[in-house]
């Protein structure tokens, strides 16, 4: 059993890797920082010596790198059970005052990365006649908020992509889940001056993803929405 996690060395991505590894899965994970990837592989190699761990340095905003990563995965693993499109970035600001190319950067990283990695792997999953795709959207995928700017645009688009492939892949026995967490402790909130319990723990988001995966074949969780207990910030 194999899980693919893009952007998996920090925050929610790392928590997702943790819980799938704890449950005996093989792992392919990518990120931009090779040192972080090597540290992750070393740590998991000691904890889970019988499980395969594949790492790859990838800039998920670059189409050719994403497609190269998809080819690597298929060379490394015969079966792809779970794809988690987690890679993304957050740039706060207002649309009317954003710097040039902010929209393009956010669309490439938050939407095109998921689009092209899914496109690169979906043929294998269709041939298998099973699999599960999780797209890491956001509460910003369905509601605008101050300083959301082009980030919200990119996340709205990612939810649209997720809904579209959910419909397309039903007949191929491939599940699709859109995950929409609110404020969660991750690099995006690093240094924020809030009590520790004001934002969600990344491990709780990962638990929900594992729970949605760990269902019988006849059931699929189409959408997961999580918020801090005290509500949005």
C-alpha positions as CSV (number, residue, x, y, z in Angstrom):
1,X,0.0,0.0,0.0
2,X,1.5,3.3,-1.1
3,X,0.6,7.0,-0.3
4,X,1.9,10.0,-2.3
5,X,2.2,13.3,-0.4
6,X,3.2,16.5,-2.1
7,X,4.8,19.1,0.1
8,X,5.1,16.6,2.9
9,X,8.0,17.7,5.1
10,X,6.2,20.3,7.3
11,X,2.9,21.2,8.9
12,X,-0.2,19.3,7.7
13,X,1.8,17.4,5.0
14,X,4.2,16.1,7.6
15,X,1.4,15.1,9.9
16,X,-0.3,13.2,7.0
17,X,3.0,11.4,6.3
18,X,3.2,10.5,10.0
19,X,-0.2,8.9,10.3
20,X,0.0,6.9,7.0
21,X,3.5,5.6,7.9
22,X,2.2,4.7,11.4
23,X,-0.4,2.6,9.6
24,X,2.1,0.6,7.6
25,X,2.0,2.4,4.2
26,X,4.9,2.9,1.8
27,X,5.5,6.6,1.1
28,X,6.6,8.9,-1.7
29,X,7.0,12.5,-0.6
30,X,8.3,15.6,-2.3
31,X,9.3,19.1,-1.2
32,X,11.6,21.8,-2.4
33,X,14.2,21.4,0.4
34,X,16.4,18.4,0.0
35,X,17.8,18.6,3.5
36,X,14.3,18.4,4.9
37,X,13.6,15.4,2.7
38,X,16.7,13.6,3.7
39,X,16.0,14.2,7.4
40,X,12.5,12.8,7.0
41,X,13.7,9.7,5.2
42,X,16.4,9.1,7.9
43,X,13.8,9.5,10.7
44,X,11.2,7.2,9.0
45,X,13.9,4.7,8.0
46,X,14.7,4.2,11.7
47,X,11.1,4.0,12.8
48,X,9.7,1.9,9.9
49,X,12.6,-0.2,8.5
50,X,10.3,-2.5,6.6
51,X,8.4,0.3,4.7
52,X,9.6,1.8,1.5
53,X,10.3,5.6,1.5
54,X,10.9,7.5,-1.7
55,X,11.8,11.2,-1.7
56,X,12.1,13.7,-4.5
57,X,13.1,17.4,-4.6
58,X,10.4,19.1,-6.6
59,X,9.2,22.6,-7.2
60,X,5.5,22.0,-7.5
61,X,5.0,25.3,-9.2
62,X,6.9,24.0,-12.2
63,X,4.8,21.8,-14.6
64,X,7.8,19.9,-15.9
65,X,9.0,19.0,-12.4
66,X,5.6,17.8,-11.4
67,X,5.3,15.6,-14.4
68,X,8.8,14.3,-13.8
69,X,7.8,13.4,-10.3
70,X,4.8,11.5,-11.5
71,X,7.0,9.4,-13.7
72,X,9.4,8.8,-10.8
73,X,6.5,7.6,-8.7
74,X,5.4,5.1,-11.3
75,X,8.9,3.8,-11.7
76,X,9.2,3.3,-8.0
77,X,5.8,1.8,-7.1
78,X,3.6,-0.7,-9.0
79,X,0.4,0.3,-7.2
80,X,-0.7,3.8,-6.1
81,X,-3.3,3.7,-3.4
82,X,-3.6,7.3,-2.1
83,X,-2.6,10.6,-3.7
84,X,-2.6,13.6,-1.4
85,X,-2.3,16.9,-3.2
86,X,-1.0,18.9,-0.3
87,X,1.6,21.3,-1.8
88,X,0.6,24.9,-1.6
89,X,1.6,28.4,-0.5
90,X,0.0,31.4,1.1
91,X,0.6,35.0,0.2
92,X,-1.7,37.4,2.1
93,X,-2.9,40.6,0.6
94,X,-5.7,42.4,-1.2
95,X,-6.4,41.9,-4.9
96,X,-6.4,45.6,-5.6
97,X,-2.9,46.1,-4.1
98,X,-1.2,42.8,-4.8
99,X,2.2,42.9,-6.4
100,X,2.4,41.7,-10.1
101,X,2.3,37.9,-10.6
102,X,1.0,37.0,-7.2
103,X,-2.0,35.4,-8.8
104,X,0.1,33.4,-11.3
105,X,2.4,32.1,-8.5
106,X,-0.5,31.0,-6.3
107,X,-2.3,29.4,-9.2
108,X,0.7,27.4,-10.2
109,X,1.5,26.2,-6.7
110,X,-2.0,25.7,-5.3
111,X,-3.9,24.6,-8.4
112,X,-1.7,23.5,-11.3
113,X,0.5,21.3,-9.0
114,X,-2.5,19.2,-8.1
115,X,-3.9,19.2,-11.6
116,X,-0.7,18.0,-13.3
117,X,0.3,15.5,-10.6
118,X,-3.2,14.0,-10.7
119,X,-3.1,14.0,-14.5
120,X,0.3,12.3,-14.4
121,X,-0.8,9.5,-12.1
122,X,-4.5,9.0,-12.9
123,X,-3.9,6.5,-15.8
124,X,-2.3,4.1,-13.4
125,X,-5.1,4.5,-10.9
126,X,-7.8,4.0,-13.5
127,X,-6.0,0.8,-14.7
128,X,-6.0,-0.4,-11.1
129,X,-9.7,0.4,-10.8
130,X,-9.2,1.8,-7.3
131,X,-7.5,4.6,-5.4
132,X,-8.2,7.7,-3.3
133,X,-7.3,11.3,-4.1
134,X,-7.3,14.0,-1.4
135,X,-7.1,17.6,-2.4
136,X,-6.0,20.0,0.3
137,X,-8.3,22.9,-0.2
138,X,-9.2,25.4,2.6
139,X,-12.1,27.2,4.2
140,X,-10.9,29.9,1.8
141,X,-12.2,27.6,-1.0
142,X,-15.8,28.6,-0.2
143,X,-15.6,31.9,1.7
144,X,-13.6,35.1,1.1
145,X,-12.0,36.8,4.1
146,X,-9.8,39.9,4.6
147,X,-6.3,39.7,3.0
148,X,-7.3,36.5,1.3
149,X,-6.6,38.0,-2.1
150,X,-5.4,35.7,-4.8
151,X,-4.9,32.8,-2.3
152,X,-8.7,32.6,-2.1
153,X,-9.0,32.6,-5.9
154,X,-6.6,29.7,-6.1
155,X,-8.3,27.7,-3.4
156,X,-11.7,28.3,-4.9
157,X,-10.3,26.9,-8.1
158,X,-8.8,23.9,-6.4
159,X,-12.2,23.0,-4.9
160,X,-13.7,23.2,-8.4
161,X,-11.0,20.9,-9.7
162,X,-11.7,18.5,-6.9
163,X,-15.4,18.5,-7.5
164,X,-14.9,17.9,-11.2
165,X,-12.7,14.9,-10.8
166,X,-15.0,13.4,-8.2
167,X,-17.7,13.2,-10.8
168,X,-15.3,11.9,-13.5
169,X,-13.7,9.2,-11.4
170,X,-16.8,7.7,-9.8
171,X,-17.2,5.0,-12.6
172,X,-13.5,4.1,-12.2
173,X,-13.9,3.2,-8.5
174,X,-11.6,6.1,-7.5
175,X,-12.6,8.2,-4.5
176,X,-12.0,11.9,-4.3
177,X,-12.1,14.0,-1.1
178,X,-11.8,17.8,-0.7
179,X,-10.2,18.7,2.6
180,X,-11.0,22.2,3.9
181,X,-9.2,23.1,7.1
182,X,-9.4,26.5,8.8
183,X,-6.5,28.0,10.7
184,X,-4.0,25.2,11.5
185,X,-0.5,25.5,13.0
186,X,1.9,25.3,10.1
187,X,4.5,27.4,8.3
188,X,1.8,29.8,7.2
189,X,1.1,30.7,10.8
190,X,4.7,30.5,12.1
191,X,5.3,33.2,14.7
192,X,1.6,34.1,15.0
193,X,0.8,35.6,18.4
194,X,-2.1,33.3,19.4
195,X,-2.6,30.8,22.3
196,X,-1.6,27.3,21.2
197,X,-5.2,26.1,21.4
198,X,-6.6,28.9,19.2
199,X,-5.5,27.2,16.0
200,X,-5.9,23.5,15.2
201,X,-3.2,20.9,15.5
202,X,-2.0,19.6,12.1
203,X,-2.2,16.0,13.5
204,X,-6.0,16.5,13.9
205,X,-6.4,17.3,10.2
206,X,-4.3,14.2,9.4
207,X,-6.5,12.0,11.6
208,X,-9.6,13.1,9.7
209,X,-7.9,12.3,6.4
210,X,-6.9,8.9,7.6
211,X,-10.5,8.3,8.9
212,X,-11.9,9.2,5.5
213,X,-9.5,6.8,3.8
214,X,-10.2,4.0,6.2
215,X,-13.8,3.4,5.1
216,X,-15.3,0.5,3.2
217,X,-15.3,0.5,-0.6
218,X,-19.0,1.6,-0.8
219,X,-18.5,4.8,1.1
220,X,-16.7,8.1,0.3
221,X,-16.4,11.3,2.3
222,X,-16.7,14.0,-0.4
223,X,-15.8,17.0,1.8
224,X,-14.1,17.5,5.1
225,X,-14.5,20.9,6.8
226,X,-12.6,21.6,10.0
227,X,-12.3,24.8,12.0
228,X,-10.8,25.8,15.3
229,X,-13.3,25.2,18.2
230,X,-13.5,29.0,18.7
231,X,-14.1,29.6,15.1
232,X,-12.3,31.4,12.2
233,X,-9.7,34.0,12.9
